Amino acid sequence: MINALGTMFTKHNVPSPTVISLGQVWVDIMMDVEGLPTSGGFTVADHTSPAVGGSYRVLQASSRMGVTTQHAGIIGNGPWASMIRRAFDESKIEHIGQDRLDADSGFRLVLNDGERKTFIATYGVEAHGDEHTFDCVEPGDDTVVHISGNTLLDHSAAGIDAFVHRTAADPAQRHYTIVLNPTNTLHMVSDHLLEDLVLARPIWSCNRQEARTLADRLGVSVDDSLSMTVGGGFDKSMSELCRSLGETLRAPLVVRAGSRGAWVRLPGGEVAHIEGFPTKATHTRSAGSCHTGAMCAMLARGWSLADAVRIANAAASLAIQHGINGVPNCPSYEDAIALVETDSDTAKD
């Protein structure tokens, strides 16, 4: 099989691939509205649909890609927590984190007016961690640890920092892989924690907005004029964003762009564009979590970063095509590989 870079796929057999997420899990309640009401006003929502969100979507994707999945965050006790636990059982996700009996997990109202989504969060036990929250996590050689940006914004951030200092302070000695999703609200992340995460040299996986927010926070200068050029401007601007941010991070970087694929840079290397797969945009929720989860699974299974991204591109495309109620539905490992192989065969003809 040939990858997007024109070279053979690189895979090393791994005995027990595992993905562990340190992210938070809650319930999303999506409500389609014609418009947001003014203060004191009234509106009617159509197609109200609750779904487990947060890092669950990453773990669900990893599980469907055929690896062991574990969640190290906190789950509570109540109707929302019960919904989360059922989803975990159905997706074969093991909860290894803390169980709280005194409070429920949280939920978010997502108001979708067709143009933008407005979020109203009610935090639950998932946000009530401390420096000992992730003491249960002992990653092995074949483990990918996923850190989500939502865990960096509240009390759980202390647990992330403690975990990084305990297991990953020296990247050269680390025997497992970290994949980190930043957040669009990086202004809420402390300078101390952000510095520790940058020094840990994880694999950073971002969409375009997250990458720009991270670049702004780190003081990285990005040439916006490239996006204004006629013909190929978007590709050039994405490549420049990946290059400039990657040079500052001095760590592997993936910048996603939906059906356009992703731009990837390894430390000291050139930026590579990994093509995506054409997809009709019928989803109301992002496929970014599916992409991240599939990429984590492929890395745990021993694939190189470029190849893991290529397979994740295929998984995200299929997830959108087979979405349920607007929620991307991640495919199996076999289906994602089949799409990549079909695309490779077509390219050779």
N, C-alpha and C positions, 0 to 999 in steps of 0.2 A: 504494500500500500504506500502511495506517495502522498506526502503532506503538502500544505500550501506553499512551502518554501522550496519545493522541488526535490526534497531529500526523503529518504526512507524514514518511516515512522520509527521512533526510538522508544522501546519499552523494555523494562527490566522486571522480571517476575518477582512479585512480592508475596510472601506467605500468608499474611493476614492483614490486608489493607483496611485501615480504619480512619474515619473522619469524626473528630470531636468538635462540637461547636460550643464556644463560650458565650454565645449570643443569647439575647432575651427572646422569649416566646409569649405572644399574647393572642387575642382574638380580634380580627378586623371585622367591622360591620359596615359593608359598603352600601351606601344609599344613593341612588340616582335621583337627582333633583333638577328641575328646570333652571333654578337659580338660587343663590343663597338669600335667605330672607334678611331684611333689615332688622335691627335690634327691636325686639318686641313684635316682630312680624310672624308670618305663618307660611309654610310651604308643605307640599305633599311629596313623599319619596316613593319612587317605583323600584321594583326589583331589589328589595333589601335582601342582602345575602351575607350571613356570617361565615367566616372562614378563618382557620388558624393561620396566623401570620408570623412576622418576625423571622427568626432563624429557623423556624420549622421548615420553611420552604427550601432552605439550603440543605437541611438534613434529609428531607423527603427526596430531593433530587439525587443526593449522594447515595441514598439507599436504593433507589431505582437503578442506579448505575452499578449496583452489585457489590457494594462494600459495607462493612459494619459501621453503623452510625450511632453516636452517643451524644446526649445533650447534658452539659454540665451546669446549666443555669438553674434557677430556682422556679419551682412550680408550687402553686398554692392549693387551697382547699375550697371548693365552691363550684358553681355552674360553669364558669369560664375554664377553670382548671380541669374539670371533668371532660370538657370538650377537647382540651389539649391532650389529655391522657389517652382519650379514645383515638385521636388522630395519630399519636405516637404508636399505639398498638397496631393500628391498621398499616402504618408505614414501616413497621419493624425498627423503630427508633428506641434505643434504650436510654432511660433517664438515669444518669449517674450522679446528678447534682442533689441539692438540698430539697426536701419537702417541708413546706410550711403549712401547719394546720390552723393557724390563727387568722389567715386572710386569704383572699382569692387572688388569682392571677388577673392581670389587667386587660383592658380592651380599648379599641380605638374606633371612633366613628369616622368614616371616610366619606365625605360628601362630594359626589362627582357630578358636576354641572355640564359635562361634555367637553369642556375646555381645560379645566383645572380641577385638582383634587384638594380639598380642604380637610385637615386632620384635627380631630379633637381627641386627646389622649386622656385616659384614666389609668394611672399607673397602679400596678398591683405588686405582689411580692417579687416579681422578676426584677424590679428596680431597687430592691431593698438589700442588696448584697453588702459585703464588707471585704476586708483584706483576706479573709479565709474562705471566700466563696468558692474558689477553684482549687483548694488544697487537695480535692479528690482526684485531680487530673494528673496522671503520670504517663505522658505520651511515650510510645515505643518508637523503634526505628522506622516502622512502616506506617506512621501516623501523620495525618495532616490535621492541624489545629486551626479551626476557623474562628476569627475574632471579628465581631460585627461592630460597626460604628455606634449602634444604639447602646452598647454596653459601656461606652466611654463617657456617657453624659451624666451619670448619676452615681449613687453610692457603690454600684458594682465596679466602677472604674478602679477603685482601690484593689479589688480582687484581680483585675487584669494586670495592674502594675506589679502586684505581688507575684503573680504567676510568671510574668516576664522576667523579673529579677531572680526567681527561683530556678527557672528552667532554660531561659533564653538570653541571659545578659550578655554572653559572648557568642555571637553568631557562628564563629569558626568552630566552636565546640558543640553546637546544637545538633542533635541526632534526629530531629524530626522537622517537619515543614510547617511554617505559619503562613496562612493566607488571611490577609486583613482587608476588610471592607471599610473604608472611611465613611464619613457622613457629610451631608450638606450643611450641617450645623456645627462645623468644626470650631466655631468661635466659642462653643460651650465646653470644649475639651481643654484641660489645663495644659499650660506650657510644659510642665514637668512630665506629664504622661505622654504627650505628643513627642517630646524629645526621646523618652525611653523607647517608644515604639519605633521611631526612625532609626535609633541606634541598634535595635534588634534585627534590622534588615529582613523584614518579612517579604512575602510576595504581596504586593499591593494590587488589588483588583477594584477598579472604579468605573463608573460611567463617566461621560464627558463632564457633567456638572460637578460631580464629586472630585474629579481630577483638577478642574479649575479652582474649586474651593480649596483643595489641598495646596495647590500651587500658590494661591494668594496668601494662605496662612504661612507658608514657608518662605515667602518673599521671592518666589521664582518668577522671573520675567518671561512672559509668553508673547510672541509676535502675533497679534490679532489681525494684522493686515493680510495674512495669508488666506484667511477665510473670506476675504472680499474679492479675491481674484476670480476671473471667469474660467471655468473648466478645471475641475480637480481641486478647487479651493478647500473644500471640506477635508479631503484626504490629506492635503498638505498641512492644514492647521492641526489635524489630529496627530499627524506624525511629529510635528514640532512640539506639540503639547507633551506627547509621550517622551520625546527626546530630552526636553529641558527639565521636566519633572523627574524623569528617571536618573538624569545626571546628578541632580540634587539629592535624591533619596539614596543613590548608590545601592539600589536593591532591584530585584525583578519587578517589573511594572506591566500591568495589563489595563488598557483603557478601552472599554466596550462602547460600541455604537450600534446596537440593535442589529438589523439585517445587514448592515455594512461590515459586520464582523468586529474585529478588535485589533488594536495596535499593541505590539509586545516589544519590550526591550529588556535585555539582560545586562547586568553591570559590565561596562566597557564595550558593549556591542552596539550594533546598529539597530534601528527600529525596523521591525518587520510587521507588515500588514497581513493578518490572517483573515482571509475572505469569509464573509458570512453566507447565509443561505436566504434566498428571496422568501419573504413571508408577508402575507396579507395581515395588516395591523387590525385585528378584530378584538384584541384583548383590552381590558380596562385596568389591569394590574401589570406591573413590570415583570419581564422574564429574567431580570438580573439575578434574582436569587437562584433560579434554575441554572443559569449559566455558571454562577459561582459554585453551586453544589456539585454540578457535573465536573467542573474543572478540578475541584478538591478531590473528587473520587478518582479521576484519572491520574492525578499526581500520586495519590495513595497507591494506585495499582501499578505505578512505576513508569508512566508515560512522561516524556519530556514536557516542558512548559508549553512550547509551541504546539505540540500535538494535543496536549490536554485542552488548550484553548480551541483548537480546530474542532475537536469532538464536542466541546461545550457549545460552540456556535451551532452545531447541528442539533444538539439537544434542546437548546433554547428555541430554535426555529420550529421543531416538532412540537414543543410544549405550547407554543402559541397556536399552531394549527389545530391541536387537540385540546384546547382550553375548555374549561367547564365554568359556565356562568361568568365568563370574562377572566377567569383565573388560569394562567398557563399551567398545563399539566405535563410534568416532565416525563419523557419516554423511558423505555428500558435501555440498558447498555447496548443490547443487540440492535435495537432500532436506530440508535444514534450512530453506531458503527456502520450499519447498512447504508445510511444516508451519506456518510463520508466516503464509503467505498464506491457508491454509485456516482457521486460527484467526481471522484478521482478517475473513474473509468471514462466518464463523459469528457473530461478534460484531455485525456490521452487520445480520444478518437478524432 
